[in-house]
Amino acid sequence: MVPYNYAAIRAVQTLQAQEAEMKRQCEEEEHLTARRKKQKNTPPARKGNTGGSDNSEKGRHAVCGRKEEERLTARHRQETLKIVEVQERADEYNQKFVEDIEKDKVLLGNYKKSLEDHSEKLQESVKKEYQELDEKVAGTANQEGSKSDLKELERLLKLRKRSTLRDPAPDSKAHGAKQIRQTMNKFGFGVKRTQDLEEFQKAIAAQVKQADNETATSFEQAVEICGTLGHSRETDVGYGMRYL
């Protein structure tokens, strides 16, 4: 911002005061000159026969009056020139003052625009930082969720393994198998491994069923053998069991 020239303003004020003082002095001198002219035009009182001395006295007064008038006129002219010079300088200072105000307005507008641009850039930067921070927080939350899902998968696999060894029936742990399949698909193990796991479960179930059938067949054969030895199925099943 352009600093105001307060010294120049004070100088203009001083010159204006001097101008007013000069005008006052000129008016006083004009009044004094008019009074002297009036006195000069007034005829003096006659005092006997002193005509020659009166004429010489009039001549001296006339010469002195003209010289005083010329001196006052010259002084008035000088004072007028000074007043004009002071007025020109005052106008120049006023014009510069107006120009400085206009420059200040332009600089103020530029400053406001620069401040708005800087504020917008700052807001964008803060918004970007908040977005990056949210992404980092979301990434951390996803990592924590992945760790939790992985632990859950390990737990379900262990549970499925124990339940398969105890009771390999395909429908006994359908809910656990569904959870395992969903978790495996979530981690990208794919459908192929899930199908392999299901086929493995089916194979185990088939072997268990075959073992049950073989046990039932052996029991029926033992009953038939007892029958050939003369024992009926209804009367002495317990006897036949003793042979087993």
SEKEVO-435923 format. One record per atom (N, C-alpha, C): residue number from 1; atom name; x, y, z. Coordinates in steps of 0.1 Angstrom, whole numbers, plus 2048, in hexadecimal, padded with zeros to 3 digits. Atoms other than C-alpha are relative to their C-alpha. Layout:
<recs>
REC  seq  atom  east  north   up
REC  NUM    CA     X      Y    Z
...
</recs>
This chain:
<recs>
REC  seq  atom  east  north   up
REC    1     N   808    7F4  800
REC    1    CA   800    800  800
REC    1     C   809    80C  800
REC    2     N   7F8    7F4  802
REC    2    CA   80D    822  7F6
REC    2     C   7FE    809  80D
REC    3     N   802    7F8  7F4
REC    3    CA   814    837  816
REC    3     C   7FD    80F  7FC
REC    4     N   804    7F3  803
REC    4    CA   804    859  816
REC    4     C   80B    80A  804
REC    5     N   7F6    7F6  7FD
REC    5    CA   81B    877  815
REC    5     C   7FA    80B  809
REC    6     N   806    7F7  7F6
REC    6    CA   80F    888  835
REC    6     C   808    80D  801
REC    7     N   7F8    7F3  800
REC    7    CA   82D    8A1  833
REC    7     C   7FB    809  7F5
REC    8     N   805    7F8  80B
REC    8    CA   820    8AC  811
REC    8     C   7F3    807  803
REC    9     N   80D    7FB  7FC
REC    9    CA   7FD    8B0  81F
REC    9     C   802    80C  80A
REC   10     N   7FD    7F5  7F6
REC   10    CA   80A    8C5  83C
REC   10     C   805    80C  7F9
REC   11     N   7FA    7F5  808
REC   11    CA   81E    8DA  823
REC   11     C   7F5    808  7F9
REC   12     N   80B    7FA  807
REC   12    CA   7FF    8E0  80F
REC   12     C   7F7    809  809
REC   13     N   808    7F8  7F6
REC   13    CA   7EC    8EB  82E
REC   13     C   807    80C  804
REC   14     N   7F8    7F4  7FD
REC   14    CA   808    902  837
REC   14     C   800    80B  7F5
REC   15     N   801    7F7  80B
REC   15    CA   808    911  815
REC   15     C   7F3    807  7FE
REC   16     N   80D    7FA  800
REC   16    CA   7E3    916  816
REC   16     C   7FE    80B  80B
REC   17     N   800    7F5  7F5
REC   17    CA   7E7    929  837
REC   17     C   808    80C  7FC
REC   18     N   7F8    7F5  804
REC   18    CA   802    93E  828
REC   18     C   7F9    808  7F5
REC   19     N   808    7FA  80A
REC   19    CA   7EC    945  80A
REC   19     C   7F5    809  806
REC   20     N   80A    7F8  7F9
REC   20    CA   7D0    951  821
REC   20     C   806    80D  807
REC   21     N   7F9    7F5  7FA
REC   21    CA   7E9    967  834
REC   21     C   804    80B  7F5
REC   22     N   7FC    7F7  80B
REC   22    CA   7F6    976  813
REC   22     C   7F3    808  7FB
REC   23     N   80C    7F9  804
REC   23    CA   7D2    97E  808
REC   23     C   7FC    80B  80A
REC   24     N   803    7F6  7F6
REC   24    CA   7CC    98F  829
REC   24     C   809    80C  7FF
REC   25     N   7F6    7F5  801
REC   25    CA   7EC    9A4  825
REC   25     C   7FD    808  7F4
REC   26     N   803    7F9  80D
REC   26    CA   7E3    9AD  801
REC   26     C   7F4    809  802
REC   27     N   80C    7F8  7FE
REC   27    CA   7C1    9B8  80C
REC   27     C   803    80C  809
REC   28     N   7FC    7F4  7F7
REC   28    CA   7D0    9CE  828
REC   28     C   807    80A  7F8
REC   29     N   7F9    7F7  808
REC   29    CA   7E8    9DD  80F
REC   29     C   7F8    808  7F6
REC   30     N   809    7FA  809
REC   30    CA   7CD    9E4  7F6
REC   30     C   7F8    80B  808
REC   31     N   807    7F6  7F8
REC   31    CA   7B9    9F5  812
REC   31     C   808    80C  803
REC   32     N   7F7    7F5  7FD
REC   32    CA   7D7    A09  81C
REC   32     C   802    809  7F4
REC   33     N   7FE    7F8  80C
REC   33    CA   7DD    A14  7F8
REC   33     C   7F4    808  7FC
REC   34     N   80D    7F8  803
REC   34    CA   7B9    A1E  7F3
REC   34     C   7FF    80C  809
REC   35     N   801    7F5  7F7
REC   35    CA   7BB    A33  812
REC   35     C   80A    80B  7FD
REC   36     N   7F6    7F6  803
REC   36    CA   7DB    A44  807
REC   36     C   7FC    808  7F3
REC   37     N   804    7F9  80C
REC   37    CA   7CC    A4C  7E5
REC   37     C   7F5    80A  804
REC   38     N   80B    7F7  7FC
REC   38    CA   7AE    A5B  7F6
REC   38     C   806    80C  807
REC   39     N   7F9    7F5  7F9
REC   39    CA   7C5    A70  80C
REC   39     C   807    809  7F5
REC   40     N   7F9    7F8  80A
REC   40    CA   7D9    A7B  7ED
REC   40     C   7F6    808  7F8
REC   41     N   80A    7F8  808
REC   41    CA   7B9    A86  7DA
REC   41     C   7FA    80B  809
REC   42     N   806    7F6  7F7
REC   42    CA   7AE    A9B  7F8
REC   42     C   809    80C  800
REC   43     N   7F7    7F4  801
REC   43    CA   7BB    AC0  7F3
REC   43     C   804    804  80E
REC   44     N   7FB    7FB  7F3
REC   44    CA   7D0    ACC  810
REC   44     C   7FB    80E  803
REC   45     N   804    7F2  7FC
REC   45    CA   7C6    AEC  823
REC   45     C   80A    80A  7FD
REC   46     N   7F7    7F5  804
REC   46    CA   7D5    B0D  817
REC   46     C   806    807  80C
REC   47     N   7F9    7F9  7F5
REC   47    CA   7EE    B1E  82E
REC   47     C   808    80C  7FA
REC   48     N   7FA    7F4  804
REC   48    CA   7F6    B40  820
REC   48     C   807    7FF  7F2
REC   49     N   7F9    800  80D
REC   49    CA   80E    B46  803
REC   49     C   80B    7F6  800
REC   50     N   7F6    80B  800
REC   50    CA   821    B25  802
REC   50     C   7FD    7F7  7F4
REC   51     N   804    808  80C
REC   51    CA   818    B1B  7DE
REC   51     C   80B    7F7  7FB
REC   52     N   7F5    808  805
REC   52    CA   83B    B10  7D4
REC   52     C   803    7F4  808
REC   53     N   7FD    80B  7F7
REC   53    CA   841    AFB  7F2
REC   53     C   7F4    7F5  7FF
REC   54     N   80B    809  802
REC   54    CA   81E    AEC  7EE
REC   54     C   801    7F7  7F4
REC   55     N   7FF    808  80C
REC   55    CA   824    AE2  7CB
REC   55     C   80B    7F5  801
REC   56     N   7F5    80A  7FE
REC   56    CA   845    AD2  7D4
REC   56     C   7FC    7F4  809
REC   57     N   805    80A  7F7
REC   57    CA   834    AC0  7F0
REC   57     C   7F7    7F6  7F9
REC   58     N   809    808  808
REC   58    CA   819    AB3  7D9
REC   58     C   808    7F7  7F7
REC   59     N   7F8    809  809
REC   59    CA   833    AA7  7C1
REC   59     C   807    7F5  807
REC   60     N   7F9    80B  7F8
REC   60    CA   846    A94  7DC
REC   60     C   7F5    7F5  803
REC   61     N   80B    80A  7FD
REC   61    CA   825    A84  7E7
REC   61     C   7FC    7F8  7F4
REC   62     N   804    807  80C
REC   62    CA   81C    A7B  7C4
REC   62     C   80A    7F5  7FC
REC   63     N   7F5    80A  803
REC   63    CA   83E    A6A  7BE
REC   63     C   800    7F5  80A
REC   64     N   800    80A  7F5
REC   64    CA   83D    A58  7DF
REC   64     C   7F4    7F7  7FE
REC   65     N   80C    808  802
REC   65    CA   819    A4D  7D8
REC   65     C   802    7F6  7F4
REC   66     N   7FF    809  80B
REC   66    CA   822    A3F  7B6
REC   66     C   80A    7F5  803
REC   67     N   7F6    80A  7FD
REC   67    CA   841    A2D  7C3
REC   67     C   7FA    7F5  80A
REC   68     N   806    809  7F7
REC   68    CA   82D    A1E  7E0
REC   68     C   7F5    7F7  7F9
REC   69     N   809    808  808
REC   69    CA   812    A13  7C8
REC   69     C   806    7F6  7F7
REC   70     N   7F9    80A  808
REC   70    CA   82B    A03  7B1
REC   70     C   806    7F5  809
REC   71     N   7FB    80A  7F7
REC   71    CA   83B    9F2  7CE
REC   71     C   7F5    7F6  805
REC   72     N   80B    809  7FB
REC   72    CA   81A    9E5  7DB
REC   72     C   7FB    7F7  7F4
REC   73     N   804    808  80B
REC   73    CA   810    9DA  7B8
REC   73     C   809    7F5  7FD
REC   74     N   7F7    80B  803
REC   74    CA   830    9C7  7B3
REC   74     C   7FF    7F5  80B
REC   75     N   801    80A  7F5
REC   75    CA   82D    9B7  7D5
REC   75     C   7F3    7F8  7FF
REC   76     N   80C    807  802
REC   76    CA   809    9AE  7CE
REC   76     C   801    7F6  7F5
REC   77     N   7FD    809  80B
REC   77    CA   814    99F  7AD
REC   77     C   808    7F3  805
REC   78     N   7F8    80B  7FB
REC   78    CA   82E    98A  7BF
REC   78     C   7F8    7F7  809
REC   79     N   808    808  7F7
REC   79    CA   816    97F  7D9
REC   79     C   7F6    7F7  7F8
REC   80     N   80A    808  808
REC   80    CA   7FD    975  7BE
REC   80     C   807    7F4  7F9
REC   81     N   7F9    80B  806
REC   81    CA   818    960  7AC
REC   81     C   803    7F5  80B
REC   82     N   7FE    809  7F6
REC   82    CA   820    950  7CD
REC   82     C   7F4    7F8  803
REC   83     N   80D    807  7FD
REC   83    CA   7FC    948  7D3
REC   83     C   7FD    7F6  7F5
REC   84     N   803    809  80B
REC   84    CA   7F9    939  7B0
REC   84     C   80A    7F4  801
REC   85     N   7F6    80B  7FF
REC   85    CA   819    924  7B6
REC   85     C   7FB    7F6  80B
REC   86     N   804    808  7F5
REC   86    CA   80C    918  7D7
REC   86     C   7F3    7F8  7FC
REC   87     N   80C    807  804
REC   87    CA   7EA    90F  7C8
REC   87     C   804    7F5  7F6
REC   88     N   7FB    80B  809
REC   88    CA   7FC    8FB  7AC
REC   88     C   806    7F5  808
REC   89     N   7FA    80B  7F8
REC   89    CA   810    8E8  7C6
REC   89     C   7F6    7F9  808
REC   90     N   80B    806  7F9
REC   90    CA   7F1    8E2  7DA
REC   90     C   7F8    7F7  7F7
REC   91     N   807    808  80A
REC   91    CA   7DF    8D5  7BB
REC   91     C   808    7F3  7FD
REC   92     N   7F7    80B  804
REC   92    CA   7FD    8BF  7B3
REC   92     C   800    7F6  80C
REC   93     N   801    80A  7F4
REC   93    CA   7FD    8B0  7D7
REC   93     C   7F2    7F9  800
REC   94     N   80E    806  800
REC   94    CA   7D7    8AB  7D5
REC   94     C   7FF    7F5  7F5
REC   95     N   800    80A  80A
REC   95    CA   7DB    899  7B4
REC   95     C   808    7F4  803
REC   96     N   7F8    80B  7FC
REC   96    CA   7F6    883  7C1
REC   96     C   7F9    7F8  80B
REC   97     N   807    806  7F5
REC   97    CA   7E2    87C  7E0
REC   97     C   7F4    7F7  7FA
REC   98     N   80B    808  807
REC   98    CA   7C4    870  7C9
REC   98     C   806    7F4  7F9
REC   99     N   7FA    80B  807
REC   99    CA   7DC    85B  7B4
REC   99     C   804    7F5  80A
REC  100     N   7FC    809  7F6
REC  100    CA   7EA    84B  7D4
REC  100     C   7F4    7F8  805
REC  101     N   80C    807  7FC
REC  101    CA   7C6    843  7DF
REC  101     C   7FC    7F5  7F6
REC  102     N   804    80A  80B
REC  102    CA   7BF    832  7BD
REC  102     C   809    7F5  800
REC  103     N   7F6    80B  7FF
REC  103    CA   7DF    81E  7C0
REC  103     C   7FD    7F7  80C
REC  104     N   804    808  7F4
REC  104    CA   7D5    813  7E3
REC  104     C   7F4    7F8  7FD
REC  105     N   80B    808  803
REC  105    CA   7B4    808  7D6
REC  105     C   803    7F4  7F7
REC  106     N   7FC    80B  809
REC  106    CA   7C4    7F3  7BA
REC  106     C   808    7F6  808
REC  107     N   7F8    809  7F7
REC  107    CA   7DD    7E5  7D3
REC  107     C   7F8    7F8  809
REC  108     N   809    806  7F7
REC  108    CA   7C2    7DD  7EB
REC  108     C   7F7    7F5  7F9
REC  109     N   807    80A  808
REC  109    CA   7AE    7CB  7D0
REC  109     C   808    7F4  7FC
REC  110     N   7F7    80B  803
REC  110    CA   7CC    7B7  7C5
REC  110     C   803    7F7  80D
REC  111     N   7FD    807  7F3
REC  111    CA   7D3    7AE  7EA
REC  111     C   7F4    7F7  803
REC  112     N   80C    808  7FD
REC  112    CA   7AF    7A2  7EF
REC  112     C   800    7F4  7F7
REC  113     N   800    80B  80A
REC  113    CA   7B1    78D  7CF
REC  113     C   80B    7F6  804
REC  114     N   7F6    809  7FC
REC  114    CA   7D2    77E  7DA
REC  114     C   7FD    7F9  80C
REC  115     N   804    806  7F4
REC  115    CA   7C4    777  7FC
REC  115     C   7F5    7F5  7FD
REC  116     N   80A    809  803
REC  116    CA   7A6    766  7ED
REC  116     C   806    7F3  7F9
REC  117     N   7F9    80C  807
REC  117    CA   7BC    750  7D6
REC  117     C   807    7F8  80A
REC  118     N   7F9    807  7F6
REC  118    CA   7D2    747  7F3
REC  118     C   7F7    7F8  809
REC  119     N   80A    807  7F8
REC  119    CA   7B3    73E  808
REC  119     C   7FB    7F4  7F9
REC  120     N   805    80B  808
REC  120    CA   7A6    728  7EC
REC  120     C   80A    7F5  800
REC  121     N   7F6    80A  801
REC  121    CA   7C7    716  7E8
REC  121     C   802    7F9  80E
REC  122     N   7FF    805  7F2
REC  122    CA   7C9    712  80E
REC  122     C   7F5    7F6  803
REC  123     N   80C    809  7FE
REC  123    CA   7A6    703  80F
REC  123     C   802    7F3  7F8
REC  124     N   7FD    80C  808
REC  124    CA   7AF    6EB  7F3
REC  124     C   80A    7F7  806
REC  125     N   7F5    808  7FA
REC  125    CA   7CF    6E0  804
REC  125     C   7FB    7F9  80C
REC  126     N   805    806  7F4
REC  126    CA   7BD    6DA  825
REC  126     C   7F6    7F5  7FC
REC  127     N   80A    80A  804
REC  127    CA   7A1    6C7  813
REC  127     C   807    7F4  7FB
REC  128     N   7F8    80B  805
REC  128    CA   7BB    6B2  801
REC  128     C   807    7F8  80C
REC  129     N   7FA    807  7F4
REC  129    CA   7CD    6AA  822
REC  129     C   7F6    7F8  808
REC  130     N   80B    807  7F9
REC  130    CA   7AC    6A1  832
REC  130     C   7FC    7F3  7F8
REC  131     N   804    80B  808
REC  131    CA   7A4    68A  815
REC  131     C   80B    7F5  801
REC  132     N   7F5    80A  7FE
REC  132    CA   7C7    679  817
REC  132     C   7FF    7F9  80E
REC  133     N   801    805  7F3
REC  133    CA   7C2    675  83C
REC  133     C   7F5    7F6  802
REC  134     N   80B    809  800
REC  134    CA   7A0    665  837
REC  134     C   803    7F3  7F9
REC  135     N   7FC    80C  807
REC  135    CA   7AF    64D  81E
REC  135     C   809    7F7  808
REC  136     N   7F7    808  7F7
REC  136    CA   7CA    643  836
REC  136     C   7F9    7FA  80B
REC  137     N   808    806  7F5
REC  137    CA   7B1    63E  852
REC  137     C   7F8    7F4  7FB
REC  138     N   808    80B  806
REC  138    CA   79B    629  83A
REC  138     C   809    7F4  7FD
REC  139     N   7F6    80B  802
REC  139    CA   7BA    615  830
REC  139     C   803    7F8  80C
REC  140     N   7FD    807  7F3
REC  140    CA   7C3    60E  854
REC  140     C   7F4    7F8  805
REC  141     N   80C    807  7FC
REC  141    CA   79F    604  85B
REC  141     C   7FF    7F3  7F8
REC  142     N   801    80C  809
REC  142    CA   7A0    5EC  83D
REC  142     C   80A    7F6  804
REC  143     N   7F6    80A  7FC
REC  143    CA   7C0    5DD  849
REC  143     C   7FC    7F9  80D
REC  144     N   804    806  7F4
REC  144    CA   7B2    5D8  86C
REC  144     C   7F4    7F6  7FD
REC  145     N   80A    809  803
REC  145    CA   793    5C8  85C
REC  145     C   805    7F4  7F9
REC  146     N   7FA    80B  807
REC  146    CA   7A8    5B2  846
REC  146     C   807    7F6  80A
REC  147     N   7FA    808  7F5
REC  147    CA   7BC    5A6  865
REC  147     C   7F5    7F8  807
REC  148     N   80B    806  7F8
REC  148    CA   79B    59F  877
REC  148     C   7FA    7F4  7F7
REC  149     N   805    80A  809
REC  149    CA   78E    58C  858
REC  149     C   809    7F4  7FF
REC  150     N   7F6    80A  801
REC  150    CA   7AE    578  856
REC  150     C   800    7F7  80C
REC  151     N   801    808  7F4
REC  151    CA   7AC    56E  87A
REC  151     C   7F3    7F8  801
REC  152     N   80C    807  801
REC  152    CA   788    564  875
REC  152     C   800    7F4  7F7
REC  153     N   7FF    80B  80A
REC  153    CA   791    54F  857
REC  153     C   808    7F4  806
REC  154     N   7F8    80A  7F9
REC  154    CA   7AC    53D  86B
REC  154     C   7F8    7F8  80A
REC  155     N   808    807  7F6
REC  155    CA   794    536  887
REC  155     C   7F6    7F7  7FA
REC  156     N   80A    808  807
REC  156    CA   779    529  86F
REC  156     C   807    7F3  7FA
REC  157     N   7F9    80C  805
REC  157    CA   793    512  85E
REC  157     C   803    7F6  80A
REC  158     N   7FD    809  7F5
REC  158    CA   79E    504  87F
REC  158     C   7F3    7F9  805
REC  159     N   80D    806  7FB
REC  159    CA   77A    4FF  88A
REC  159     C   7FB    7F5  7F6
REC  160     N   805    80A  80A
REC  160    CA   771    4EE  869
REC  160     C   809    7F4  800
REC  161     N   7F8    80C  800
REC  161    CA   78F    4D7  86B
REC  161     C   7FD    7F7  80C
REC  162     N   803    808  7F5
REC  162    CA   786    4CC  88E
REC  162     C   7F2    7F9  7FE
REC  163     N   80E    806  802
REC  163    CA   761    4C7  885
REC  163     C   800    7F6  7F6
REC  164     N   800    80B  80A
REC  164    CA   76A    4B3  866
REC  164     C   806    7F4  805
REC  165     N   7FB    80C  7FA
REC  165    CA   77F    49B  87A
REC  165     C   7F6    7F9  809
REC  166     N   809    806  7F7
REC  166    CA   764    496  894
REC  166     C   7F3    7FB  7F9
REC  167     N   80D    803  807
REC  167    CA   745    496  87D
REC  167     C   800    805  7F2
REC  168     N   7FE    7FB  80D
REC  168    CA   74B    497  858
REC  168     C   7F4    800  7F7
REC  169     N   80C    7FF  807
REC  169    CA   727    498  84E
REC  169     C   7FF    80D  7F8
REC  170     N   7FF    7F4  808
REC  170    CA   723    4B1  831
REC  170     C   7F6    80B  805
REC  171     N   80A    7F6  7FC
REC  171    CA   704    4C3  840
REC  171     C   801    805  80F
REC  172     N   800    7FD  7F2
REC  172    CA   70F    4C5  864
REC  172     C   806    80E  803
REC  173     N   7F9    7F3  7FE
REC  173    CA   725    4E4  860
REC  173     C   7FE    809  7F3
REC  174     N   802    7F8  80C
REC  174    CA   715    4F5  842
REC  174     C   802    80E  802
REC  175     N   7FE    7F1  7FE
REC  175    CA   715    517  852
REC  175     C   80E    803  801
REC  176     N   7F1    7FE  7FF
REC  176    CA   73A    514  85B
REC  176     C   806    800  7F2
REC  177     N   7FA    801  80D
REC  177    CA   742    509  837
REC  177     C   7FC    80D  7F8
REC  178     N   804    7F4  807
REC  178    CA   72E    527  82A
REC  178     C   808    80C  804
REC  179     N   7F8    7F5  7FB
REC  179    CA   741    53F  840
REC  179     C   80F    7FF  7FA
REC  180     N   7F3    802  806
REC  180    CA   762    52F  834
REC  180     C   801    804  7F2
REC  181     N   800    7FD  80E
REC  181    CA   758    532  810
REC  181     C   7FF    80F  7FE
REC  182     N   801    7F2  801
REC  182    CA   74E    556  814
REC  182     C   80D    807  803
REC  183     N   7F3    7FA  7FC
REC  183    CA   76E    55F  826
REC  183     C   80B    7FE  7F6
REC  184     N   7F6    803  80A
REC  184    CA   783    54D  80C
REC  184     C   7FE    808  7F3
REC  185     N   803    7F7  80B
REC  185    CA   771    55F  7F0
REC  185     C   804    80E  802
REC  186     N   7FC    7F2  7FC
REC  186    CA   777    580  802
REC  186     C   80E    802  7FE
REC  187     N   7F1    7FF  801
REC  187    CA   79C    57A  803
REC  187     C   806    7FC  7F3
REC  188     N   7FC    803  80E
REC  188    CA   79D    56F  7DF
REC  188     C   806    7F2  7FE
REC  189     N   7FC    80E  802
REC  189    CA   7A3    54A  7E3
REC  189     C   7F9    7FA  7F3
REC  190     N   807    804  80C
REC  190    CA   78A    546  7C6
REC  190     C   7F6    7F4  802
REC  191     N   80A    80B  800
REC  191    CA   76F    52D  7BE
REC  191     C   806    7F2  800
REC  192     N   7FA    80D  802
REC  192    CA   787    511  7B5
REC  192     C   803    7FA  80E
REC  193     N   7FD    805  7F3
REC  193    CA   794    50D  7D8
REC  193     C   7F4    7FC  809
REC  194     N   80C    803  7F8
REC  194    CA   772    50F  7E7
REC  194     C   7F9    7F3  7FB
REC  195     N   805    80D  806
REC  195    CA   766    4F3  7CF
REC  195     C   808    7F4  805
REC  196     N   7F8    80B  7FC
REC  196    CA   784    4DE  7D8
REC  196     C   7FD    7FD  80F
REC  197     N   803    803  7F2
REC  197    CA   77C    4E2  7FD
REC  197     C   7F2    7F9  801
REC  198     N   80C    807  7FF
REC  198    CA   758    4D8  7F7
REC  198     C   801    7F1  7FB
REC  199     N   7FE    80D  805
REC  199    CA   763    4BA  7E2
REC  199     C   807    7F7  80A
REC  200     N   7F9    807  7F5
REC  200    CA   77A    4B0  7FE
REC  200     C   7F7    7FC  80B
REC  201     N   80A    803  7F6
REC  201    CA   75E    4B2  817
REC  201     C   7F6    7F5  7FB
REC  202     N   808    80A  806
REC  202    CA   748    49D  800
REC  202     C   807    7F2  800
REC  203     N   7F9    80C  801
REC  203    CA   763    483  7FC
REC  203     C   801    7FA  80E
REC  204     N   7FF    805  7F2
REC  204    CA   767    480  822
REC  204     C   7F2    7FB  804
REC  205     N   80D    805  7FD
REC  205    CA   741    47D  826
REC  205     C   7FD    7F2  7F9
REC  206     N   803    80D  807
REC  206    CA   740    461  80C
REC  206     C   808    7F5  806
REC  207     N   7F8    80A  7F9
REC  207    CA   75C    44E  81E
REC  207     C   7F9    7FC  80D
REC  208     N   807    803  7F3
REC  208    CA   749    451  83F
REC  208     C   7F3    7F7  7FD
REC  209     N   80C    808  804
REC  209    CA   729    444  82E
REC  209     C   803    7F2  7FC
REC  210     N   7FC    80E  805
REC  210    CA   73B    427  81E
REC  210     C   804    7F8  80D
REC  211     N   7FC    807  7F4
REC  211    CA   74A    41E  840
REC  211     C   7F3    7FC  808
REC  212     N   80C    803  7F9
REC  212    CA   727    41F  850
REC  212     C   7F9    7F4  7F9
REC  213     N   807    80B  807
REC  213    CA   719    408  834
REC  213     C   808    7F3  802
REC  214     N   7F8    80D  7FE
REC  214    CA   736    3EF  839
REC  214     C   7FD    7FB  80E
REC  215     N   803    805  7F3
REC  215    CA   72E    3EE  85E
REC  215     C   7F2    7FA  801
REC  216     N   80D    806  801
REC  216    CA   709    3E8  857
REC  216     C   800    7F2  7F9
REC  217     N   800    80D  808
REC  217    CA   711    3CC  83E
REC  217     C   806    7F5  809
REC  218     N   7FA    80A  7F7
REC  218    CA   728    3BB  857
REC  218     C   7F6    7FB  80B
REC  219     N   80A    804  7F6
REC  219    CA   70C    3BB  871
REC  219     C   7F6    7F6  7FA
REC  220     N   80A    809  806
REC  220    CA   6F3    3AB  859
REC  220     C   806    7F3  7FD
REC  221     N   7F9    80D  802
REC  221    CA   70C    390  84F
REC  221     C   801    7F8  80D
REC  222     N   7FF    808  7F4
REC  222    CA   711    387  873
REC  222     C   7F2    7FB  804
REC  223     N   80E    805  7FD
REC  223    CA   6EB    384  878
REC  223     C   7FD    7F4  7F8
REC  224     N   802    80B  809
REC  224    CA   6E9    36D  85A
REC  224     C   808    7F3  804
REC  225     N   7F8    80B  7FB
REC  225    CA   705    357  868
REC  225     C   7F9    7F9  80C
REC  226     N   807    805  7F5
REC  226    CA   6F3    354  888
REC  226     C   7F3    7F8  7FD
REC  227     N   80C    807  804
REC  227    CA   6D4    349  876
REC  227     C   803    7F2  7FA
REC  228     N   7FC    80D  805
REC  228    CA   6E6    32D  864
REC  228     C   804    7F7  80B
REC  229     N   7FC    809  7F4
REC  229    CA   6F1    320  886
REC  229     C   7F4    7FC  808
REC  230     N   80C    804  7F9
REC  230    CA   6CD    31C  890
REC  230     C   7FA    80A  809
REC  231     N   806    7F6  7F8
REC  231    CA   6C5    33C  8A1
REC  231     C   7F8    80A  7F8
REC  232     N   808    7F6  807
REC  232    CA   6A9    353  897
REC  232     C   804    80E  803
REC  233     N   7FD    7F2  7FE
REC  233    CA   6AC    378  893
REC  233     C   7F9    806  80C
REC  234     N   808    7FA  7F5
REC  234    CA   691    37F  8AD
REC  234     C   804    7FB  80D
REC  235     N   7FE    807  7F3
REC  235    CA   69B    366  8C8
REC  235     C   80E    802  806
REC  236     N   7F3    800  7FA
REC  236    CA   6C0    368  8CB
REC  236     C   80A    809  7F9
REC  237     N   7F7    7F6  807
REC  237    CA   6CF    387  8BC
REC  237     C   80C    802  809
REC  238     N   7F5    7FE  7F7
REC  238    CA   6E4    38B  8DB
REC  238     C   80A    7F5  7FF
REC  239     N   7F6    80C  802
REC  239    CA   6F3    368  8D6
REC  239     C   808    802  7F4
REC  240     N   7F8    7FD  80D
REC  240    CA   6FD    371  8B3
REC  240     C   80A    80B  802
REC  241     N   7F6    7F5  7FD
REC  241    CA   70D    390  8C0
REC  241     C   80C    7FC  807
REC  242     N   7F4    805  7F9
REC  242    CA   723    37C  8D6
REC  242     C   80A    7FA  7F7
REC  243     N   7F7    805  809
REC  243    CA   732    36C  8B8
REC  243     C   808    80B  7F9
REC  244     N   7FA    7F5  806
REC  244    CA   73A    38E  8AB
REC  244     C   80B    805  809
</recs>
